[in-house]
Amino acid sequence: VMRRNPFGMDICCRKGSRNPLQELYNPTRLSSTAILHQIRRDQVTDTCRANSVSSRKRRVLTPNDLKHLVVDEDHELIYCYVPKVACTNWKRVMMVLTGRGKYSDPMEIPANEAHVSSNLKTLNQYSIPEINHRLKNYMKFLFVREPFERLVSAYRNKFTQKYNTSFHKRYGTKIVRRQRKNATQEALRKGDDVKFEEFVAYLIDPHTQREEPFNEHWQTVYSLCHPCHIHYDLIGKYETLEEDSNYILQLAGVGNYLKFPTYAKSTRTTDEMTTEFFQNISSEHQTQLYEVYKLDFLMFNYSVPSYLKLE
């Protein structure tokens, strides 16, 4: 095990003039922001420890577990992307950072371009020694969101938009077949009218979890980013997206010429909307669904939503 300094990070042995980690963990200049991130890191560590049976599963990470970790060699950053948590804009920013001058404005990059996997390098593409070197020396961050708000956002985007036919075919038809009694032939064929209640029933169905891993849009953050195995230096929150994002860019030494894109999306899933979606979910199903996402709630310090009727 590496020797850690009191701030939880190995700060030695790093090349280059500017070290974001040294900036972040500089004990002489601990800003209130740095302390806030320390509290968030501690929350993750404590949750992992308290739930070590379920969260660690005593397994070693394989390269396949690292598909969501985007690497920026030039600024020594690793970003674990979580769908439905501003990941399109963060991927755009990573393309500006790694593009070596090819892009300067993140918002000029079309959204579908940001999701082309060959446009960004992920950690699973490196050799084991290279992976270990980067995990040890690069500044690692992720962004999280209230788990049920993220879930409703994923449902609205993937199941209520007519253009998402691939999701309707791949998941919608399966959900209708399994969860809807007397489904029409058309619904079974198209899968484009999945109700939120059916989606929830599908997620808590033990059969679903045995069959295959959740799709990344509704997979838990803890399964996508492995925060019990990987020590994240910064945990940004969707609720404070701009401040957290710009703090990361400042630490990376690019804050003077690159700002995180601000956007006011009127279609954004809100807390009120989430409350409404959960109105029709039975307390039994709410309880089971909370169990599925419980570690995300605990780890990232989200309280149990007031609208839940847990059993």
N, C-alpha and C positions, 0 to 999 in steps of 0.2 A: 504494500500500500504506500502511495506517495505520502511524504510528510506534508501536512498542510499548515499554512500559517494560521493565526487566530481568525483570519477573515475567510477561512475555508477555501483558499485557493493557493495553488503552487505558482509563485510569481517569478521564479528564477528563469534562467536559461531561455531567453527568447530573443530572436533577431529583430532587426528593424528599429527605426528610430521611435516609432510611436506604438505603444502597447495599450490597447483598450483595456486590458485586464488590470494593468498597473494603475491606470486612471481610475477604474471602478473600485479597486480594492485599496486605494491609497489611504492609509490610516490617518495621515495628517490632514487630509481634505475630505473627510466624510460628510458630504452634503446630505441634506434631508432626503434627497432623492436616492442617494446611495443607501441610506439607512432603510428607506422604504423597500428597496429591492432585497436588502439583506433579510428583512422580515418575511418577504414573500419566499425567499429561498429556504429560510428556516421552517416555514409552514410546510413546504414540500418535504423537506427532510424528516420532520416530525411525523407527518402523515405516513410516509414510507416506512418509518420505523414502527409506528403503532400498528400498521397493517401489513407487517412484513410477510406474513404467511400468504396473503392474497396478492400483494403487490410485487413481490420479488420472484415468487415461484421458483426460486433457486435455479434460474436458468441464465445462461450466458447469451448475450446478444449476438446475433448472426448478422452478416452484411445485409441480409434481406430485411432486417428490422430498421435499417438506416435509410430507407428510401425517401423518407420525408425530410431528411436533413440536407439542406442546400448549403453548399460550400462557396465562400468567397475567399480565394487564395490571396488576392491583393491586399485585402484589409483584415485578413485572418478572422473571419466571422463564420459562424455556422448558425443557420436559421432553420428551426423545425416548423414546417408549415402545417397549419390546422385549417382545413376547409371551413368556410363560414365564419372565419375570424380575420377578415381583411387580408386573406392570403393572396388574392389577385394583386392588390396594390403592393404587398410586400415582395411578391415575386417580381413585379415590375421594378421596384427599387433595387432588388438584387441583380436584375439584368443591367441596370445602369451602373451599379458598382463593379460588376464583373465584365462589362462590355468593353472596357478599355477605350472609352471615347465613342463607341458606336452609338450609344444613346445618351442624351443628357436630361431629357424630361420624361419621368416615368409615365406620365399620362399620355404621351405620344405613342406608347406601346399598346397595341390592341389587346384586349383582355384575352382573346383566344391564343395570341402569341405567348402570353405569360405562362400559359398552361402547356405549351409544347415542351415535353420533357427534355429534348436535346438542347434547349436554350439555357438550361441551368445544370450545373454539375452537382450530383448528390453524393453523399458520403459512401454509399454502398459501391461506388465505382472505383474505390481505392483499394490498395492492398492492406492487409491487416496492420502492418507496422505504420503505414501512412495514416490509416484510420486512427490508430492509437495516438500518434503524434498530434493530429489535429484536435482530437477530443481533449487532449491534455493542454494544448497551447492556444487554441483559438477561443474567442469569446462566443459563447453559445447562448442563444435566446429563442424564446417562443412567445406566442400570444394566445391568451385564453379568453373564454367568454362564459357567461352564465350558461351552464350546460343545457337547460331546457329551452332557453332562448335560442341557443345555437341549433338545437334539434328542430324547433318550429321553423327556423330560418331554412334549414336543410329541406324540411318537408315542403314548405311553400315553394322553394326554388325547384325542387326535383319532381314534385308530384302535381303541382297545380298549374305549371306553365306548359302550354300546349307544345312548345318547341322541344321539350326534353323527352322526345320519343324513345331514345335509347334507354333512359331510366324506366320509362313506362313498360317497355318490353322486357327489360332485364329483371326489374324488381316488382313493378306494378302488377304484372300478370301473376307472378308468384304470390304476392300478398292477397290479391283478389281470390285466387284459387284456394288459398289456405284459410282466409279469414271471412269470406263472404258466403253465406248460405244462399242457395238459389241464384248464383251470379248468372247474368245473361251471357250468351255466347260472345257478344260484342265486348263486354267488359273483360272476359277471360282472354280475348284475343288482343285487345288494345292496352288494358291495364292503365288507362289514363284518367281514372276517376277515383283513385284511392282516397278513402277518408282518413282523417288524422287518427281516429279511433282504431282503424284497421292497421295503420302504420305502427301504432304503439303495441297493439296485440302481436304483430309480427316481431317487433324488437324484443319483447319479453318472452316469446315462445322459445323454450329450451331447444327445440328442433333447429331454429334459426342459428343459434350460437354454435350448435354442434356441426351444422352443415358447412359453414365457411365463415371467415372473419367478416365483421361488419364492413360495409362500404365506408371509405374514408370520410364521407360527408356526415356520417352519424357514428363513426367509431369514437371511443373515448379518447381524450387527449393523452391519457396515461398509456394507452395502447399504441398510439401513433408516435409519441415522442419519447417514451420510456424514461420519465423523470426520476424513477427510482434507481435507474442504472446510470443515467447520464446527468452530470452535475450542471444544470443550467445556471448561467451567471445572471441572466436577466429574464424576468417573467413579466411580459407586458400584458395589459388587460384591454379588452375591447372598449371597456367603459372609459378608459383614459388613453385611448389609442394614439392621439396626436402627441401628447406630452411624452408618453413612453417611447414612441417611435423616434421622435426627434432627439430624445436623450441618448438612444442607442446610436443614432447617426453622429451625434456630437462625440460620443466616446470613440467611435470608429475614425474620427478625425475628418469627417466629410460634411459636418453640420453647417459649415459656412457656405457650401454651394449646393447642398442637396437637402430639401425639406420633404417630409412625408406628405403625400398628396392629401389635401382635405377635400371632402366632398359631402354634400348634404343630400343623402339619398332619401327621397320621400317614401320609398317602398320598404325601408329598413324594418326588420322585425323588432318590435319593442316589447317591453315588459307587459304592457296592457294587452297587446295582441296575444302574447304567450298565455296570459291568464285566461283569455277567452278560449283559446284552443284546448285548454285543460278542463274547461267546464264540463265537457261531456265524457271525461275519462273517469271510470269508476275508481273508488278509493283503493280497491284491490289492485287494479292495474297501475295506478299512480305509485303505490308502494313498491310494486315489483320493478317499475321503471326507475324509481329513485335508487333502488339497489344496484341496477346496472350502471348508473352514472355516479354512484355515491363517492367513489374515490376522487373523481373530478371536482365534485362539490367541496369535499374536505381539503384536498390538496391545494386548491386555489382560493380557499377561503370564501366560498359562496354559501350563504345561509340557506336553509331549507325554505323554498318559496312559500309565502304566506297563503297562497291560494291552494296549496296541496292539502288534501284530506287523507293523511296517511293513516293506515290501520295500526 
